[in-house]
């Protein structure tokens, strides 16, 4: 068949398939145009899931009558300017848009109208595009002093086949909402509003620039619980700055939908973030739980390529290892600084578990009975308490238990100040030989003794391993692991990193590596399966997470077996020593699987339970 030149309208429709995949894509492009124009307020309306009508209005710089025809012309843009030599630098993109494709692509598959008044101009003008056919510029009315109103009707009417691939109106409306939320999270100083089918769905007033304004915007979008349990991230390395907020380990979710990454103000989706989060939270969360975060990377535009795909949702970093290391290091630093802090949702869940029930009448007893205060050697029930069946019964079982790492030797002398002033308070009782009840100055704390001590032992084991290195065990017969040549090269290139973790490998011809030593902690392990998992991690995440996670899993198992068990009766000094060590140990607010080690209930909340407030 002969080669033919395609008509311009058809070229635009083909290109529109990449730029405008669905109504949310059109909203993204139009909102980014508004932000690049310097808008302080962006209003979006969508009807019929965006397929019937989309309106994006802003108060940005606007367009003149001469600029309107160029705006709907393919590859015409105000966001790229030539240098003195007349060259355009695509490696230093400082705006959200730059390709000059969005408006002509939308106009080729829909009915597009643009009404605008440029800043400082007295008159407003409009232009219409119907299925690629561009109309004339004409005078128009405009409600504001300057800005633009872009209306899209009957999206994809010119490409009926694309309509068959659209989801329900509700799903498309949800996608629009999520897209606008991402844009709002990236630009807290801009106000956003969204109406769906005439109903106000989102209203986000402009916030003050900076950390406080950003947290307020994140709280409005991700929920008050996130803002209450978020850790501030602010780190810089080699000209790359990481900021934002990440949730406490005990504030986790069942999927990764609440993980957001922004690069130079651009919402992006990148596997780098998922791998970095997995590495940073590996010690704290089970594999089926995910942290919530919003992280912002700022770097020189020349160090990141945003011209990967017309949708501009993917980026490529010149030094991905630097960015990943910055994310992991920044998150771990923030988690360590949080100390023993646990999320407020733990307390709310505990309070929500209380329900008013009809209680049987309690016989009147003379005042003065109850539990006595703690003595140095434990507690002694008063005569009234001893009358309650089962209270004075003490099991005679003597089961061997691990030592409490000096808890029993803790001094019993009364401290110079009241223990209730400590963050986790003073131990008052032990319930079911499993839970420690402590009193704080403004509430109470309930501690799971096994989970708390397990975390303390685990952190001590990690510190010892970091100081002395991971012990290695030489294989009697070195194991040859066959891999894809590219995978084998990646594994061999990380030999030094793997050796620090106790795994000694070396190249063994093309497509294979030789394993000589393995971490002694792993014992009799599947070496071939381990190396292949490491190769997969290096390919996907750029780090040997599989080996680290296996070492951490073994340490966690050893910590579990080496910590105080449920059912072990503790003395008052032992319990207070456990509380003090929790306060001094990072990450002690959650066990190795992200479950809380303690619940704190404020006195005001307890009083509300009993109708005192």
Residue pairs with C-beta under 8 A, 6 or more apart in sequence:
6 14
8 74
8 132
9 108
9 131
9 132
9 133
11 74
12 74
12 104
12 105
12 107
12 108
12 132
13 108
13 109
13 132
13 158
13 159
15 74
15 101
15 105
15 108
15 310
16 105
16 106
16 108
16 109
16 159
17 159
17 162
18 309
18 310
18 311
19 25
19 29
19 101
19 102
19 105
19 106
19 310
19 311
20 26
20 29
20 102
20 105
20 106
20 109
20 155
21 311
22 50
22 166
22 167
22 172
22 175
23 46
23 49
23 50
23 51
23 54
23 155
23 166
23 172
23 175
23 176
24 50
24 172
24 175
24 176
24 178
24 179
25 311
26 50
26 54
26 102
26 106
26 110
26 152
26 155
27 44
27 46
27 50
27 54
27 56
27 176
27 179
27 180
28 179
28 183
29 97
29 102
29 103
29 106
30 54
30 56
30 102
30 106
30 150
30 152
31 42
31 44
31 56
31 179
31 180
31 183
32 96
32 97
32 102
32 183
33 96
33 97
33 102
33 103
33 148
33 150
34 42
34 56
34 58
34 60
34 148
35 42
35 60
35 96
35 183
35 187
35 190
36 60
36 79
36 95
36 96
36 97
37 58
37 60
37 61
37 62
37 147
37 148
38 60
38 61
39 58
39 59
39 60
39 147
39 190
40 59
40 189
40 190
40 191
40 206
41 58
41 59
41 190
41 191
41 192
41 193
41 206
42 56
42 57
42 58
42 183
42 190
42 191
42 192
42 193
43 55
43 56
43 57
43 58
43 192
43 193
43 194
43 195
44 54
44 55
44 56
44 57
44 176
44 180
44 192
44 193
44 194
44 195
45 53
45 54
45 55
45 194
45 195
45 196
46 53
46 54
46 55
46 173
46 176
46 194
46 195
46 196
46 197
47 53
47 54
47 196
47 197
47 198
48 169
48 197
49 166
49 167
49 168
49 169
49 170
49 171
49 172
49 173
49 176
50 152
50 155
50 172
50 173
50 176
51 154
51 155
51 156
51 163
51 166
51 169
51 172
52 153
52 154
52 155
53 151
53 152
53 153
54 151
54 152
54 153
54 155
55 149
55 150
55 151
55 152
56 149
56 150
57 147
57 148
57 149
57 150
58 147
58 148
59 144
59 145
59 146
59 147
60 146
60 147
60 148
61 118
61 119
61 146
61 147
62 116
62 117
62 118
62 119
62 121
62 146
62 147
62 148
63 71
63 114
63 116
63 118
63 125
63 148
64 118
64 121
64 125
65 123
65 125
65 137
67 78
67 118
68 114
68 116
68 125
68 126
68 127
68 137
69 127
69 134
69 137
70 76
71 103
71 114
71 127
72 103
72 104
72 107
72 112
72 114
72 127
72 129
72 134
73 100
73 104
74 100
74 101
74 104
75 99
75 100
75 101
76 100
77 97
77 98
77 99
77 100
79 95
79 97
79 98
79 100
80 88
80 90
80 98
81 88
82 88
83 89
90 98
90 307
91 301
91 302
91 305
92 300
92 301
92 302
93 301
93 306
93 307
94 264
94 301
96 265
96 266
96 312
97 312
98 306
98 307
99 307
99 310
99 312
101 310
103 112
103 114
103 129
103 150
104 129
106 112
106 152
106 155
107 129
107 130
107 131
107 132
107 134
108 129
108 131
108 132
108 158
109 131
109 155
109 156
109 157
109 158
109 159
109 162
110 131
110 152
110 153
110 154
110 155
110 156
110 157
110 158
111 128
111 129
111 130
111 131
111 152
111 153
111 154
111 157
112 128
112 129
112 130
112 150
112 151
112 152
112 153
113 126
113 127
113 128
113 129
113 150
113 151
113 153
114 126
114 127
114 148
114 149
114 150
114 151
115 124
115 125
115 126
115 140
115 141
115 142
115 148
115 149
115 151
116 124
116 125
116 126
116 142
116 147
116 148
116 149
117 123
117 124
117 125
117 142
117 144
117 145
117 146
117 147
118 146
119 145
119 146
120 146
121 146
123 139
124 139
124 140
124 141
124 142
125 137
125 138
125 139
125 140
126 137
126 138
126 139
126 140
127 134
127 135
127 136
127 137
127 138
128 134
128 135
129 135
131 157
131 158
132 158
142 149
156 162
156 163
156 166
157 163
166 172
167 175
173 196
173 197
176 194
176 196
177 194
177 196
177 201
177 202
180 192
180 194
180 202
181 202
181 221
182 260
182 267
183 192
183 267
184 190
184 192
184 202
184 204
184 217
184 221
185 217
185 218
185 221
185 260
185 262
185 267
185 294
186 262
186 265
186 266
186 267
186 296
187 265
188 206
188 207
188 208
188 209
188 213
188 214
188 216
188 217
189 206
189 207
189 208
189 209
189 213
190 206
191 204
191 205
191 206
192 202
192 203
192 204
193 200
193 202
193 203
193 204
194 200
194 201
194 202
194 203
195 201
204 217
204 220
204 221
207 213
207 214
207 216
207 217
211 232
211 234
211 243
214 244
214 245
215 227
215 230
215 232
215 245
216 227
218 226
218 227
218 230
218 245
218 294
219 226
219 227
219 228
222 258
222 292
222 294
225 251
225 343
225 344
225 345
226 245
226 247
226 251
226 258
226 292
227 245
228 343
228 344
229 247
229 248
229 250
229 251
229 343
229 344
229 345
230 245
230 246
230 247
230 248
231 245
231 246
231 247
231 248
231 334
231 335
231 337
231 338
232 245
232 334
233 242
233 243
233 244
233 245
233 246
233 295
233 330
233 331
233 334
234 241
234 242
234 243
234 330
235 241
235 242
235 243
235 326
235 329
235 330
235 333
236 242
237 322
237 325
237 326
237 329
238 322
239 299
239 300
239 303
240 297
240 298
240 299
240 303
240 322
240 323
240 326
241 297
241 298
241 299
242 295
242 296
242 297
242 326
242 327
242 330
243 295
243 296
243 298
244 262
244 293
244 294
244 295
244 296
245 293
245 294
246 291
246 292
246 293
246 294
246 295
246 331
246 334
246 335
247 291
247 292
247 293
247 343
248 335
248 338
248 341
248 342
248 343
248 589
248 590
249 281
249 284
249 285
249 291
249 335
249 587
249 589
249 590
249 594
250 342
250 343
250 345
250 346
250 589
250 590
250 594
250 595
250 596
251 291
251 292
251 343
251 345
252 285
252 289
252 290
252 291
252 292
252 594
253 289
253 290
253 291
253 292
254 288
254 289
254 290
255 290
256 274
256 290
258 290
258 292
258 293
259 273
259 274
259 277
259 290
259 291
259 292
259 293
260 267
260 293
260 294
260 295
261 267
261 268
261 269
261 270
261 272
261 273
261 295
261 297
262 268
262 294
262 295
262 296
262 297
263 270
263 297
263 298
263 299
263 304
263 306
263 315
264 297
264 298
264 299
264 301
264 304
266 306
266 312
266 315
267 313
268 313
268 314
268 315
269 313
269 314
270 314
270 315
271 540
271 541
272 317
272 320
272 323
272 324
272 327
272 541
272 542
273 295
273 327
274 541
275 324
275 537
275 540
275 541
275 542
275 543
275 545
276 324
276 327
276 328
276 331
276 541
277 290
277 291
277 293
277 327
277 331
278 541
278 545
279 324
279 328
279 541
279 543
279 545
279 548
280 327
280 328
280 331
280 332
280 335
281 291
281 331
281 335
282 545
282 548
282 549
282 552
283 458
283 462
283 552
283 587
283 592
284 335
284 587
284 590
284 592
284 594
285 291
285 593
285 594
286 593
286 594
289 593
289 594
293 331
295 327
297 323
297 326
297 327
299 323
302 318
303 317
303 318
303 319
304 315
304 316
304 317
304 318
305 315
305 316
305 317
305 318
306 312
306 315
308 314
308 315
308 316
317 323
320 542
321 542
324 541
324 542
324 543
335 586
335 587
336 586
336 587
337 586
338 586
338 587
338 589
339 583
339 585
339 586
339 588
339 589
340 423
340 424
340 582
340 583
340 585
340 586
340 587
340 588
340 589
340 598
341 589
342 589
342 590
342 596
342 597
342 598
342 599
342 600
343 596
346 596
346 599
346 600
347 599
347 600
347 601
347 602
347 605
350 446
350 599
350 601
351 601
351 605
351 609
354 609
365 384
366 384
368 384
369 382
369 383
369 384
369 385
370 382
370 384
370 385
371 379
371 381
371 382
371 385
371 429
372 379
372 380
372 381
372 382
372 385
373 379
374 427
374 428
374 429
374 572
375 572
376 412
376 572
376 573
377 412
377 571
377 572
378 571
378 572
379 429
379 572
381 391
381 392
385 391
385 392
386 392
394 569
399 565
399 567
401 564
401 565
401 568
402 561
402 562
402 563
402 564
404 453
404 564
404 570
404 574
404 577
404 578
405 456
405 457
405 460
405 581
406 577
407 570
407 573
407 574
407 577
407 578
408 571
408 573
408 574
410 573
410 574
410 576
410 577
411 573
412 572
412 573
418 426
419 425
419 426
419 427
419 576
420 426
420 439
420 440
420 441
421 441
422 440
422 579
422 580
422 583
423 440
423 583
424 438
424 440
424 445
424 447
424 579
424 580
424 582
424 583
424 598
425 438
425 439
425 440
425 441
425 444
425 445
425 579
426 438
426 439
426 576
426 579
427 436
427 437
427 438
427 572
427 575
427 576
427 579
428 437
428 438
428 439
429 436
429 437
430 436
430 437
430 449
430 569
430 570
430 575
431 437
431 446
432 566
433 566
433 567
433 568
433 569
434 448
434 449
434 450
434 566
434 567
435 446
435 447
435 448
435 449
436 445
436 446
436 447
436 449
436 570
436 575
436 578
436 579
437 444
437 445
437 446
438 444
438 445
438 446
438 447
438 575
438 579
439 445
440 600
442 602
442 603
442 604
443 600
443 601
443 602
443 603
443 604
443 605
443 606
444 600
444 601
444 603
444 606
445 579
445 598
445 599
445 600
445 601
446 598
446 599
446 601
447 578
447 579
447 582
447 597
447 598
448 591
448 596
448 597
448 598
449 564
449 566
449 568
449 570
449 575
449 578
450 563
450 564
450 565
450 566
451 591
451 595
451 596
451 597
452 578
452 582
452 588
452 591
452 597
452 598
453 563
453 564
453 578
454 556
454 559
454 560
454 563
454 591
454 592
455 559
455 582
455 585
455 587
455 588
455 590
455 591
455 592
455 597
456 563
456 578
456 581
456 582
456 585
456 588
457 558
457 559
457 562
457 563
458 555
458 556
458 559
458 592
459 585
459 586
459 587
459 588
461 555
461 558
461 559
462 552
462 555
465 551
465 555
469 500
469 502
470 500
470 501
470 502
470 519
470 520
470 521
470 551
471 502
471 519
471 520
471 521
472 502
472 504
472 517
472 518
472 519
472 520
473 517
473 518
473 519
473 520
474 516
474 517
475 515
475 516
475 517
475 518
475 527
478 514
478 515
478 516
479 514
479 515
479 527
479 528
480 508
480 512
480 513
480 514
480 515
481 512
481 513
481 514
481 515
481 527
481 528
481 531
481 532
482 511
482 512
483 491
483 511
483 512
483 513
483 531
483 532
483 535
484 511
484 535
485 510
485 511
487 535
487 538
487 539
488 507
488 510
488 511
488 512
488 513
488 535
490 535
490 538
490 539
491 498
491 505
491 513
491 531
491 534
491 535
491 538
492 505
492 506
492 507
492 513
494 538
494 544
495 504
495 505
495 506
497 544
498 504
498 505
498 534
498 544
498 547
501 519
501 544
501 547
501 548
501 551
502 517
502 518
502 519
502 520
502 521
502 551
503 515
503 517
503 518
503 519
503 530
503 531
503 534
503 547
504 515
504 516
504 517
504 518
505 513
505 514
505 515
505 516
505 531
506 513
506 514
506 516
507 513
507 514
508 514
513 531
515 527
515 531
518 525
518 527
518 530
519 547
519 551
521 551
521 554
521 555
522 530
522 550
522 551
522 554
525 550
530 546
530 547
530 550
533 546
533 547
534 544
534 546
534 547
536 546
537 543
537 544
537 545
537 546
538 544
552 592
556 592
559 592
564 570
570 578
581 588
582 588
582 597
582 598
588 597
589 596
589 597
589 598
590 596
590 597
591 597
604 613
607 613
